[in-house]
Amino acid sequence: MTKQPPLSDTASNTDGLANRLDEETSPYLLQHRDNPVAWQPWGDEAFEAARREGKPVLLSVGYAACHWCHVMAHECFENPDIAAQMNQLYVNIKVDREERPDVDSIYQSALALLGEHGGWPLTMFLTPEGKPFWGGTYFPPSPRFGRPGLPQVLQGIAEIYANDSARVTKNTTALKDALGKLSQNQAGEAISLGMIDQIAAHLVKEIDPLHGGIGSAPKFPQPAIMKLLWRAWKRSGDPAQRQALRQACELTMTKMSQGGIYDHLGGGFARYSVDAIWLAPHFEKMLYDNAQLLEVLGWLWQDTANPLYEQRIRETVAWTLREMIADGDGSGKTPSGAFAATLDADSEGEEGKFYVWSESEIDALLGAEAELFKTHYDVGPGGNWEGKTILNRTDRPLLAEPAVEARLAAAREKLFAVRSRRIWPGWDDKVLADWNGLMIAALAELGPLFGEASWLVAAEEAFAFVCREMQRDGRLFHSWRHGRLKHPATLDDYANMAAAALALYEATAQSSYLHQAEAWVGDLDRHYWDDADGGYFLTADDTRGLIVRTKTPHDNAVPSGNGTIIAVLAKLFYLTGRESYRHRAEAVMRAFSGEINRNFFPLATLLNSTELLSSAVQIVIVGDKDAADTADLLAAVRALCLPNRVLQVIAPAESLPENHPASGKGQSEGRATAYVCHGPTCSLPITAPAALTAALAPSDSEGEPTSLSNPAP
């Protein structure tokens, strides 16, 4: 973002508040530290100033990689006249939604209750007590796009606040009551696999039959729903339904993997596509999207052996390890070991400038290879997006023959080297515990699957960083940057990091990861559990300054914390044998199962975790974890897509909990030995990898690959 020089006559409000964002760590907040707006960080001091001065609060929420946040900042917050109006009429608070998802969730819900579509930038008007009474998202500097200009909005809201207190009170009371009701969960009975199958049958009908994905423009990846559909495909006994479910997932992931939403030079997926064909994204890349999509691609690769999926996995992991290791101290030279949050959509003030090309650039750089590249990557004279070209292979979703692919790879390397010398998009290198948990879990699963030890090492290093740097007095925190730890952890932080711990336990057989997951669940039970109605609140009982404690089972861009924790609790039950974990998992599921009758679309994570709870496949391998025969059995397990897998490797001298179905079982003939358990019943001892594969594979055919699947090389 272009910085504006401080303006002494507008950078503070009429009562002397100055812009205080230079004291913050969030790159998004720091983008606004030189605005002439007297921005205040969220906290008691800002609301006390509003009470003292008798002013309403203007709350602006965004994030560093948000394109329209940048637009509104350039148009409005850097405008001295608009800033002066804001400072005169309001106490202005700026929030990074990634640092404070708890704050964002409250006021996004309030905006929805006002009948408006949510999103960022979020612009809300509050009383000095933090109660919302009106809001919107992006406002231009003057009326356009059918939207009022921000100056008109500022004046009108200030007049209503000053002259119509009854109207303000009516709105705040109604919204506060409604927000409280939103956090009241709809309890119900246990969710059966039959119910999940019915939901999958409804959802698969929403898939775009030409381009994949759900709905039309804008189109989001929806990885949790892809997992739900893939699980349903693996369960289904109906041939027609199986074909529809599998086709939906493969079509979606292939079109995304070959579309413009994917960075064909550097790897990684953008957040969403503004169109229905996955061509034009808002170019920001988020850690959480890529972590979830890696897991989906891994599942599909295990069942299809499609080399496209393996290629996208390898490229996306390479991008993560190359460009998304957070800066440790602000020097740019000391990596922290944990993962950064986002890469911006904009560079040099233009959306997508870093990523797009012209035909003349391609011709000049690739020479004789240009025609081949242009044919495969949709490069033409007029471009395919605002006069430029977003590289994509949407019209050629299948990989070409190996010799052609080798030439295309060489061309991509040339373009990547040139692109790397461009001015880069902004980088938000703060470390978020919940997003790190998602990427750690993905790498812990995929590293052993693809024989990439460095991926597992990266996952372990990030996990160690969170444990070492992001806990204080035994409690987890949400955000860290350059040595500064901020903001209490949310449910999502605990749930995703506990899931990461269990993924590392399954990958390494190190008991410390299992113990850490149990400790974090203990924190959740002490500070987040709703004793009255069940389920976990998003925030702890000692988190300050919020007008309501939200509680939801709904997925957003990230999986639901309540949905994720069901899987964590289920795995803890299966791994430790402690019934308390099963009871708590069932209690969470029942606390929200009634939501299915209202809207099942955002419940995919909860439904997927419920299937794991009811249908786990427990695999125990008794053997030295470093021995070759143990490794052979593990390779057989990991080669298969087993969404309900609970894997445990124990040494011959170790014992399982007494109520574990494989308790007391040991090695056969002194060799590494596997047991496959469904419910209380276990298989006979298995020592041969092929026999283990047979015991785990489904009894019926998986079906032929769809037309969008490449054969295994």
C-alpha positions in Angstrom: 0.0 0.0 0.0 1.3 3.5 -0.8 1.9 5.4 2.4 0.5 8.9 2.8 2.5 11.4 4.9 0.9 12.2 8.3 -1.4 15.2 8.2 -1.2 17.0 11.4 -4.6 18.6 10.9 -6.5 15.4 10.2 -4.5 12.6 11.7 -6.2 13.1 15.1 -9.8 13.7 15.9 -11.3 16.8 17.5 -10.6 15.4 21.0 -7.0 14.6 20.4 -7.1 10.9 19.6 -4.2 10.1 17.3 -3.7 7.1 14.9 -2.3 4.4 17.1 -1.8 1.6 14.7 2.0 2.0 14.5 2.0 0.1 17.9 0.4 -3.0 16.3 1.9 -6.1 14.8 -0.7 -7.0 12.2 0.5 -6.1 8.7 -3.0 -5.1 7.8 -3.2 -2.6 10.7 0.3 -1.4 9.9 -0.9 -0.7 6.3 -3.2 1.9 7.9 -0.8 3.5 10.4 -0.2 6.5 8.2 -3.8 7.1 7.2 -5.0 10.5 8.3 -7.8 8.7 10.1 -7.2 8.5 13.9 -7.5 4.7 13.9 -7.6 3.0 17.3 -6.9 -0.7 17.8 -9.8 -2.8 19.3 -9.8 -2.5 23.1 -11.1 -0.9 26.2 -9.3 2.4 25.6 -11.1 3.1 22.3 -14.5 2.4 23.7 -13.8 4.4 26.8 -12.8 7.3 24.5 -16.2 6.9 22.7 -18.0 7.0 26.0 -16.1 10.0 27.2 -16.7 12.0 24.0 -20.3 10.8 23.4 -19.5 9.6 19.9 -20.5 6.4 18.1 -17.8 4.0 17.0 -17.0 3.3 13.3 -15.6 -0.2 13.2 -13.7 -1.2 10.0 -12.7 -4.9 9.6 -10.5 -6.3 6.9 -7.3 -8.2 6.2 -4.0 -7.7 4.5 -4.7 -9.7 1.3 -8.2 -8.2 0.8 -8.4 -6.4 -2.6 -11.5 -4.3 -1.8 -10.1 -3.4 1.6 -7.2 -1.8 -0.3 -9.6 0.0 -2.7 -11.6 1.5 0.2 -8.4 2.5 1.9 -7.1 4.3 -1.1 -10.4 6.0 -2.0 -11.6 6.9 1.5 -9.1 6.4 4.4 -6.3 8.2 2.6 -8.5 11.1 1.6 -7.9 14.0 4.0 -11.4 15.3 3.8 -13.1 12.0 4.5 -10.7 11.3 7.2 -11.4 14.6 8.9 -15.1 13.8 8.8 -14.5 10.4 10.3 -12.3 11.9 13.1 -14.8 14.7 13.8 -17.9 12.4 14.1 -16.6 9.0 15.3 -14.1 7.1 17.3 -12.6 4.9 14.5 -11.5 1.3 15.3 -9.6 -0.8 12.8 -9.5 -4.6 13.2 -7.7 -7.4 11.3 -10.3 -10.1 10.9 -7.5 -12.7 10.9 -6.2 -11.6 14.3 -9.6 -11.2 15.8 -12.0 -13.7 14.2 -14.1 -13.5 17.4 -14.8 -9.8 16.8 -15.3 -10.3 13.1 -17.8 -13.1 13.6 -20.0 -11.0 15.9 -20.3 -8.1 13.6 -20.6 -10.1 10.4 -23.5 -11.8 12.0 -25.0 -8.5 12.9 -24.7 -7.3 9.3 -26.4 -10.4 8.1 -29.3 -9.7 10.6 -29.6 -6.3 9.0 -30.3 -8.1 5.7 -26.9 -7.3 4.1 -24.4 -9.6 2.5 -21.3 -10.0 4.5 -17.7 -9.7 3.5 -14.7 -7.4 3.7 -14.2 -4.6 4.2 -16.8 -4.7 6.9 -18.0 -1.3 8.0 -20.1 -1.3 11.2 -21.5 1.5 13.4 -21.5 0.8 17.1 -22.5 2.5 20.4 -19.7 3.2 22.9 -20.7 -0.2 24.5 -19.9 -2.0 21.3 -23.5 -2.7 20.3 -24.1 -2.5 16.5 -26.9 -0.5 15.1 -26.1 -0.2 11.4 -23.5 -1.3 8.8 -22.4 -2.3 5.4 -19.2 -3.4 3.6 -17.5 -1.4 0.9 -18.5 2.2 0.5 -17.1 4.4 -2.3 -16.0 8.0 -1.8 -19.0 9.2 -3.7 -22.3 7.5 -4.7 -21.7 4.8 -7.4 -22.4 1.1 -8.0 -25.8 1.8 -6.5 -24.2 2.4 -3.2 -24.1 5.7 -1.2 -20.8 7.4 -0.8 -19.1 7.1 2.5 -19.3 10.8 3.4 -23.1 10.7 3.0 -23.2 7.6 5.2 -21.0 9.1 7.8 -23.1 12.2 8.1 -26.4 10.4 8.0 -25.5 7.9 10.7 -24.0 10.6 12.9 -27.2 12.6 12.7 -29.4 9.5 13.6 -27.1 8.8 16.6 -27.3 12.3 17.8 -31.0 13.0 17.2 -32.9 9.7 17.3 -31.7 7.8 20.3 -34.9 5.7 20.4 -34.2 4.4 16.9 -30.6 3.5 17.8 -31.7 1.8 21.0 -34.3 -0.2 19.1 -31.7 -1.4 16.6 -29.1 -2.3 19.2 -31.6 -4.1 21.4 -33.0 -6.1 18.5 -29.5 -7.0 17.1 -28.2 -7.9 20.5 -31.1 -10.2 21.2 -30.8 -11.7 17.7 -27.1 -12.3 18.1 -27.8 -14.1 21.4 -30.3 -16.3 19.6 -27.8 -17.2 16.8 -25.5 -18.6 19.5 -28.3 -20.9 20.8 -27.6 -24.2 19.2 -30.3 -26.5 17.8 -29.9 -29.8 19.6 -31.2 -33.1 18.3 -30.7 -36.8 18.1 -27.7 -38.7 16.8 -26.8 -38.2 13.2 -26.9 -41.5 11.2 -24.9 -42.4 8.1 -28.2 -42.6 6.3 -28.8 -38.9 7.0 -25.4 -38.0 5.8 -26.0 -40.0 2.6 -29.2 -38.0 2.0 -27.3 -34.8 2.5 -24.6 -35.9 0.1 -27.3 -36.8 -2.5 -28.7 -33.2 -2.2 -25.3 -31.5 -2.3 -24.0 -33.4 -5.4 -26.9 -32.0 -7.4 -25.5 -28.5 -6.7 -22.3 -29.3 -8.5 -21.8 -27.4 -11.8 -21.8 -30.2 -14.3 -19.5 -28.4 -16.7 -16.9 -26.7 -14.5 -17.3 -28.4 -11.1 -17.7 -26.5 -7.8 -20.9 -25.5 -6.2 -23.1 -22.9 -7.8 -22.1 -20.1 -10.2 -20.0 -17.0 -9.7 -18.3 -16.3 -7.4 -17.1 -19.8 -6.8 -15.3 -21.1 -3.7 -13.4 -24.4 -3.4 -15.5 -25.9 -0.5 -12.9 -28.5 0.5 -15.1 -29.8 3.4 -17.9 -30.5 1.1 -15.5 -32.2 -1.4 -14.5 -34.5 1.5 -18.1 -35.2 2.4 -18.9 -36.2 -1.2 -15.8 -38.4 -1.5 -16.6 -40.1 1.8 -20.2 -40.7 0.5 -18.8 -42.2 -2.8 -16.6 -44.6 -0.8 -19.6 -45.7 1.2 -22.3 -45.8 -1.4 -23.6 -49.1 -2.8 -25.7 -47.4 -5.5 -23.8 -47.5 -8.8 -25.4 -44.4 -10.3 -24.9 -42.4 -7.1 -21.3 -43.6 -6.8 -20.6 -42.3 -10.3 -22.2 -38.9 -9.6 -20.4 -38.4 -6.4 -17.0 -39.4 -7.8 -17.5 -37.4 -11.0 -18.4 -34.3 -8.9 -15.2 -34.4 -6.9 -12.9 -35.3 -9.8 -14.4 -32.7 -12.1 -14.1 -30.0 -9.4 -10.6 -30.7 -8.4 -9.4 -31.2 -12.0 -10.9 -27.9 -13.2 -9.5 -26.1 -10.2 -6.1 -27.6 -10.7 -6.0 -26.6 -14.3 -7.9 -23.2 -13.9 -6.6 -19.7 -13.3 -7.4 -20.0 -9.6 -4.2 -22.2 -9.5 -0.8 -20.5 -9.8 0.7 -22.6 -12.6 4.2 -21.0 -12.2 4.6 -20.8 -8.4 2.1 -23.3 -7.0 -0.8 -22.8 -4.7 -4.5 -21.8 -5.0 -6.1 -18.4 -4.7 -9.0 -17.9 -2.4 -11.8 -18.1 -4.9 -12.8 -17.4 -8.5 -14.9 -14.4 -9.4 -16.4 -16.4 -12.3 -17.9 -19.8 -12.7 -15.1 -21.4 -14.7 -12.2 -21.0 -12.2 -10.5 -18.5 -14.5 -10.2 -15.2 -12.7 -9.5 -15.2 -9.0 -9.1 -12.5 -6.5 -5.4 -13.3 -6.5 -4.7 -13.5 -2.7 -3.4 -16.9 -1.5 -4.4 -18.0 2.0 -2.6 -20.7 4.0 -5.9 -22.2 5.1 -7.3 -22.8 1.6 -4.1 -24.5 0.5 -3.9 -26.7 3.5 -7.4 -28.0 3.1 -7.0 -28.5 -0.7 -3.8 -30.4 -0.2 -5.7 -33.0 1.9 -8.5 -33.3 -0.7 -6.0 -33.8 -3.5 -4.2 -36.4 -1.4 -7.4 -38.4 -1.0 -8.2 -38.3 -4.6 -4.7 -39.3 -5.6 -4.8 -42.3 -3.3 -7.9 -43.5 -5.1 -7.2 -42.5 -8.7 -3.4 -42.3 -9.0 -4.1 -39.3 -11.3 -0.6 -37.7 -11.8 -2.2 -34.2 -12.1 -3.2 -34.4 -8.4 0.3 -35.5 -7.3 1.8 -32.7 -9.4 -0.4 -30.1 -7.8 0.3 -31.4 -4.3 4.1 -31.3 -4.9 3.9 -27.8 -6.4 1.7 -26.4 -3.6 3.8 -27.9 -0.8 6.9 -26.4 -2.6 5.2 -23.0 -2.6 4.4 -23.3 1.1 7.9 -24.2 2.1 9.5 -21.7 -0.2 7.3 -18.6 0.3 5.1 -19.2 3.4 7.6 -19.8 6.2 7.0 -16.8 8.5 9.7 -14.2 9.2 11.1 -14.8 12.7 12.3 -11.4 13.7 11.5 -8.8 11.0 14.9 -9.1 9.5 13.7 -11.2 6.5 16.6 -13.5 7.1 15.5 -15.6 10.1 12.7 -18.0 9.3 10.5 -18.8 12.3 9.6 -22.4 11.3 5.9 -21.6 11.4 3.7 -20.8 8.5 2.7 -17.2 7.4 -0.9 -16.3 6.8 -1.4 -14.8 3.3 0.0 -13.3 0.1 -1.8 -10.3 -1.2 -3.8 -9.9 -4.3 -2.3 -6.6 -5.2 1.2 -5.4 -6.2 2.1 -1.9 -7.3 -1.5 -0.9 -6.5 -3.0 -3.3 -9.1 -4.8 -6.5 -8.5 -3.1 -9.5 -10.0 -0.3 -7.6 -11.6 2.4 -10.0 -10.3 0.6 -13.0 -11.9 -0.6 -11.9 -15.3 1.2 -11.8 -18.7 0.9 -10.4 -22.2 1.4 -12.4 -25.3 4.4 -10.3 -26.3 6.1 -11.1 -23.0 5.6 -14.8 -23.5 6.9 -14.6 -27.1 10.0 -12.7 -26.1 10.8 -15.0 -23.2 10.1 -18.4 -24.7 11.1 -17.9 -28.3 10.6 -21.1 -30.3 8.7 -22.7 -27.4 6.2 -19.9 -27.2 3.6 -21.4 -29.5 3.4 -24.7 -27.6 3.1 -22.9 -24.3 0.5 -20.4 -25.6 -1.6 -23.3 -27.0 -1.7 -25.1 -23.6 -2.0 -22.0 -21.4 -4.7 -19.9 -23.1 -2.4 -17.1 -24.2 -3.7 -14.9 -27.1 -3.4 -11.4 -28.4 -6.2 -9.9 -26.4 -5.6 -11.8 -23.2 -8.4 -13.5 -21.2 -8.7 -11.0 -18.3 -8.8 -7.3 -18.6 -6.4 -7.3 -21.6 -3.9 -9.6 -19.9 -3.6 -13.3 -19.6 -4.1 -15.5 -16.5 -2.3 -18.7 -17.3 -4.7 -21.7 -17.2 -5.3 -25.0 -18.9 -9.1 -25.1 -18.4 -9.7 -26.2 -22.0 -7.0 -28.9 -21.8 -7.6 -30.5 -18.4 -5.7 -33.7 -19.2 -1.9 -33.8 -18.9 -0.1 -34.1 -22.2 2.3 -36.8 -23.1 5.5 -36.8 -21.0 7.7 -35.2 -23.6 5.3 -32.3 -24.1 4.9 -31.9 -20.3 8.7 -31.7 -19.9 8.9 -28.9 -22.5 6.0 -27.0 -20.7 7.8 -27.4 -17.4 11.0 -25.9 -18.8 9.0 -23.0 -20.1 7.3 -22.5 -16.8 10.7 -22.4 -15.1 11.8 -19.6 -17.4 8.6 -17.6 -16.7 8.8 -18.2 -13.0 12.4 -16.9 -12.9 11.4 -13.7 -14.6 8.2 -13.3 -12.5 10.3 -13.6 -9.3 12.1 -10.4 -10.3 8.8 -8.4 -10.4 7.6 -6.4 -7.4 6.0 -8.9 -5.1 2.6 -8.7 -3.6 2.4 -7.9 0.1 3.1 -10.7 2.5 1.3 -11.1 5.8 3.8 -13.1 7.8 1.9 -13.3 11.1 1.5 -16.8 12.5 -2.0 -17.9 13.3 -2.4 -21.0 15.5 -5.5 -22.3 13.8 -4.2 -22.0 10.2 -0.9 -23.5 11.2 -2.8 -26.4 12.6 -4.4 -27.0 9.2 -1.1 -27.0 7.3 0.7 -29.1 9.9 -1.9 -31.8 9.7 -1.8 -31.8 5.8 2.0 -32.1 5.8 2.0 -34.8 8.5 -0.3 -36.8 6.3 1.2 -36.1 2.9 4.9 -36.3 3.8 4.8 -40.1 4.7 2.4 -40.7 1.8 4.8 -39.4 -0.8 8.0 -40.4 1.0 9.0 -36.7 1.5 10.7 -36.6 4.9 11.3 -32.9 4.6 7.5 -32.2 4.6 7.1 -34.1 7.9 10.1 -32.2 9.3 8.5 -28.9 8.3 5.3 -29.9 10.1 7.1 -30.9 13.2 9.1 -27.6 13.3 5.9 -25.6 12.9 4.2 -27.5 15.7 7.2 -27.0 17.9 7.1 -23.3 17.2 3.5 -23.0 18.2 4.1 -25.0 21.4 7.2 -22.9 22.3 6.2 -19.4 21.2 2.4 -19.3 21.3 1.6 -20.5 24.8 1.8 -18.5 27.9 0.9 -19.7 31.4 -0.3 -23.0 29.9 -2.8 -21.3 27.6 -2.6 -21.2 23.8 -2.7 -17.8 22.0 -4.0 -17.0 18.5 -1.5 -14.7 16.8 2.3 -14.1 16.8 4.5 -11.9 14.7 8.2 -10.9 15.1 8.4 -12.0 18.7 5.1 -10.5 19.9 2.3 -12.8 21.0 -1.3 -11.4 20.9 -4.9 -12.3 21.4 -6.5 -15.2 23.3 -6.9 -18.5 21.5 -10.2 -19.4 19.9 -11.9 -22.8 19.8 -10.5 -23.1 16.2 -7.0 -22.6 17.5 -7.3 -25.4 20.0 -9.3 -27.7 17.7 -6.9 -27.4 14.7 -3.8 -27.6 16.7 -5.1 -30.7 18.6 -6.0 -32.3 15.2 -2.4 -31.4 14.0 -1.0 -33.1 17.1 -2.9 -36.3 16.4 -1.8 -36.2 12.8 1.8 -36.0 13.9 1.2 -38.8 16.4 -0.1 -41.1 13.7 2.9 -40.1 11.5 5.6 -40.5 14.1 4.3 -42.6 16.9 5.7 -40.1 19.4 3.5 -40.1 22.5 4.3 -36.4 23.3 1.9 -35.4 20.4 -0.9 -37.5 21.9 -0.4 -36.0 25.3 -0.4 -32.4 23.9 -3.7 -33.0 22.2 -5.2 -34.2 25.4 -3.9 -31.2 27.3 -5.4 -28.8 24.7 -8.8 -30.6 24.9 -8.6 -30.1 28.7 -8.2 -26.4 28.2 -11.2 -26.4 26.0 -13.3 -28.2 28.5 -12.3 -25.8 31.3 -12.8 -22.5 29.4 -14.9 -23.0 26.3 -17.6 -25.6 27.1 -21.2 -24.5 27.4 -22.5 -26.2 30.5 -26.1 -25.1 29.8 -26.6 -26.2 26.2 -23.6 -28.1 25.1 -21.0 -27.4 22.4 -18.0 -25.1 22.6 -18.0 -21.3 22.5 -15.7 -19.7 20.0 -14.1 -17.7 22.9 -12.9 -18.5 26.4 -14.8 -17.6 29.5 -12.1 -15.0 30.3 -11.9 -13.2 26.9 -12.6 -9.6 27.4 -14.6 -6.9 25.5 -17.1 -8.9 23.5 -20.9 -8.3 23.6 -21.7 -12.0 23.1 -20.0 -15.3 23.1 -20.7 -16.9 19.7 -21.1 -20.6 19.2 -21.6 -22.3 15.9 -21.1 -25.6 14.1 -20.9 -23.9 10.7 -17.9 -24.1 8.4 -16.8 -20.8 6.8 -13.6 -20.5 4.8 -12.1 -22.6 7.6 -13.6 -25.7 9.1 -15.9 -25.3 12.1 -14.1 -25.6 15.4 -17.1 -27.6 16.8 -17.0 -29.9 13.8 -13.3 -30.4 14.0 -13.2 -31.1 17.7 -15.7 -34.0 17.3 -13.0 -35.8 15.2 -10.3 -34.9 17.7 -12.4 -36.3 20.6 -13.3 -39.4 18.6 -9.6 -40.1 17.8 -8.7 -39.6 21.4 -11.3 -42.1 22.5 -10.1 -44.7 20.0 -6.4 -44.1 20.9 -6.7 -43.9 24.7 -9.9 -46.0 25.4 -11.2 -43.2 27.6 -15.0 -43.2 27.4 -15.1 -39.6 28.5 -13.8 -38.5 25.1 -16.5 -40.5 23.3 -19.2 -39.1 25.5 -18.0 -35.5 24.9 -17.8 -36.1 21.1 -21.4 -37.4 21.1 -22.5 -34.5 23.2 -21.0 -32.0 20.7 -22.7 -33.8 17.8 -26.1 -33.9 19.5 -25.8 -30.2 20.6 -25.8 -29.2 16.9 -27.6 -32.0 15.1 -30.8 -30.1 15.0 -29.1 -27.6 12.7 -29.5 -30.1 9.8 -33.2 -29.2 9.6 -32.3 -25.5 9.2 -29.3 -25.6 6.8 -27.0 -28.5 6.3 -24.9 -26.8 3.7 -22.3 -25.4 6.2 -22.2 -28.6 8.3 -19.8 -30.7 6.3 -17.0 -30.8 8.8 -19.4 -31.8 11.6 -20.9 -34.5 9.4 -17.5 -35.9 8.3 -16.4 -36.0 12.0 -19.6 -37.7 13.0 -18.9 -40.5 10.4 -15.4 -40.9 12.0 -17.0 -41.2 15.4 -19.4 -43.9 14.4 -17.3 -45.8 11.8 -13.6 -45.6 12.7 -11.2 -48.2 11.2 -8.6 -48.8 13.9 -5.3 -50.0 12.6 -2.7 -51.1 15.1 0.8 -52.0 14.0 3.0 -53.8 16.7 6.6 -53.3 15.8 9.7 -51.2 16.0 8.7 -47.9 14.4 12.1 -47.7 12.7 12.2 -51.3 11.4 11.8 -52.1 7.7 8.9 -54.5 8.2 7.0 -51.9 10.2 7.6 -49.3 7.4 6.3 -51.8 4.8 3.0 -52.2 6.7 2.7 -48.4 7.2 3.3 -47.9 3.5 0.4 -50.3 2.7 -1.9 -48.3 5.1 -0.9 -44.9 3.7 -1.3 -45.9 0.1 -5.1 -46.2 0.7 -7.6 -43.4 1.1 -9.1 -44.3 4.5 -11.0 -41.2 5.8 -12.0 -42.9 9.0 -8.5 -44.3 9.8 -7.1 -44.2 13.3 -3.5 -45.4 13.1 -1.4 -46.4 16.0 2.1 -47.9 16.0 3.3 -49.4 19.3 6.5 -51.1 20.3 6.3 -54.9 21.1 6.8 -54.1 24.8 4.0 -51.5 24.9 0.4 -52.3 25.7 -2.9 -50.8 24.5 -5.7 -49.7 26.8 -7.6 -52.6 28.3 -10.8 -51.7 26.5 -9.1 -51.3 23.1 -10.3 -54.1 20.8 -6.6 -55.1 20.0 -5.6 -55.0 23.7 -3.2 -57.9 24.5 -2.4 -58.7 20.9 1.2 -58.8 19.9 3.6 -59.7 17.2 3.3 -62.9 15.1 6.6 -64.8 14.8 8.6 -61.8 15.9 7.6 -59.7 12.9 5.8 -56.4 12.6 2.1 -57.3 12.9 -1.0 -55.3 12.0 -4.6 -55.6 13.3 -7.5 -54.0 11.6 -10.4 -53.4 14.0 -14.0 -52.3 13.3 -15.9 -51.7 16.5 -15.1 -54.4 19.0 -13.8 -56.9 16.4 -10.3 -57.2 15.1 -8.8 -59.1 12.3 -6.4 -62.0 12.7 -2.7 -60.9 12.9 -1.4 -59.6 9.5 2.3 -59.5 8.7 2.3 -59.2 4.9 1.7 -55.7 3.3 -0.5 -57.3 0.5 -2.7 -59.0 3.1 -3.1 -55.7 5.0 -4.1 -54.0 1.8 -6.7 -56.7 1.1 -8.0 -56.3 4.7 -8.4 -52.6 4.3 -9.6 -52.3 0.7 -13.4 -52.3 0.0 -14.9 -55.6 -1.1 -16.5 -54.1 -4.3 -14.8 -52.4 -7.1 -13.9 -48.7 -6.8 -15.2 -48.1 -10.3 -13.3 -46.9 -13.3 -11.6 -43.5 -13.4 -13.7 -40.8 -14.9 -12.8 -39.2 -18.2 -10.9 -36.5 -16.4 -8.5 -38.9 -14.7 -5.1 -39.6 -16.2 -4.0 -43.2 -15.9 -1.2 -43.9 -13.5 2.2 -43.5 -15.2 
